[in-house]
Amino acid sequence: MNDYRGIFADGLWNNNVVFAQMLALCPLMAVTSTATNGLGMGLATTAVLLASNIVVSSLRHWIAQEVRIPVYVLLIASLVTLADMAINAWLHELYKVLGLFIPLIVVNCCVLGRAESFASKQPVSAAAADGLAMGLGLTLALVLIGACREILGSATLFSHASLLLGPAFTFLETTLIKDYHGFLLMLLPPGGFLVLGFLLAGKRVIERVAEKREVKEEFHCSVQ
Amino acid sequence: MISHWLKPEIRQSSGYPILLLGGVALLVSTAIGIANLGTNADIARRQLEDLQVTLQQVVPAEYYDNEPVRDTVTIQEGDRSVQVYRARRKGQVQAVSFRTTAPGYGSSEMVLIVGVDRDGKLLGVRVISHAETPGLGDKIETSKSNWILGFTGRSLSDPPPAGWGVKKDGGVFDQFTGATITPRAVVKSIKGGLEFFAAHRAVLLDEASGGHDQ
């Protein structure tokens, strides 16, 4: 029953939070002006998703149907508050970069969505895997969109990565074009929508190509 | 199986959802309370460190041998209070730094920190937080432009009052291409900060009371 491969395929590609479910667009537009911000927000959300899925799943036999949504909201909001306090106290550099956006995780509907549609019906191990997979899928999307916007908007990639990940990651910080004048539109929310649109179209193209190949292979099989 | 711990009669009773919701609320607020106790000292220390770093940018280290973040005086001006950090060397106040605000483009406020020496000369100005348009108004940041450094060494008499404005308004300070409102507000706010210093100079320099020990 615990099909971890399927869970990860769902989270990363088939049912990706951003590219398939089209959830979490508000934090997406707000933070993805650089790849580093996207990565930080993605990892923070992953931690919350993982924790909330585990908690909701382990409480699933006690939670009464009538009050399940308020209970989930309560649990998620407190997990986010705990994460906010922990990051502020012990990862203060990261907090200075992401501080404004961490409370936004509460309103990220993908956390509540996974609690309601997956964790409340599945055993703890599967729910944890789902939280991790969905979180990583979201992180992937945030980094991808952030990277596109950063490259087009300011011709850098992973700027300030050392602030987020520590000085060992300074090598990630690259400047692609020196004296680039910047493409302001990409850094503003409309740029986020544009990039998202093109990436969605790209995903469709890949899926269509894969589908065609599958059909062809089936056809060959039947001829033989 | 865990679910068997609960008798079905209890689960089906009308009070169960209420008890559940209350119980969960009690549990999570306890957890948050404990976490707050565990982190608030660390958070306060970090914030003090941040403030120290900010103050160091506007008051050079040779101006003090004390800890300005701990040597503060609060001035009440109208309905807002300004906390002033005093930089002393050998007990005498050499410079002060304080926050000042300016209305940004749009509805948000910009917060600046200003360092002033005892003669009313600016030692440095930095923008701590703002929500100006990226690429236009954000040239007030040192990471984007040197513009804000141009205030260092200025005072209320340099330039004279009429010159305290952006060039478009007949002043001496540059505006940005495509953004005049932001620099105009910053110039006005810095001038306001200098006037604030002039008005409260004796208290800020700790000379009104005859200079007590810190």
Interface residues (C-beta under 8 A of the other chain):
Chain A: S33 H61 W62 I63 A64 E66 V67 P70 V71 L74 L75 S78 T81 L82 M85 A86 N88 A89 W90 H92 K96 G182 L184 L187 L188
Chain B: I2 S3 L6 R11 Y16 P17 I18 L20 L21 V24 A25 V28 S29 A31 I32 A35 N36 G38 T39 D42 I43 R46 E49 D50 T133 P134 G135 L136
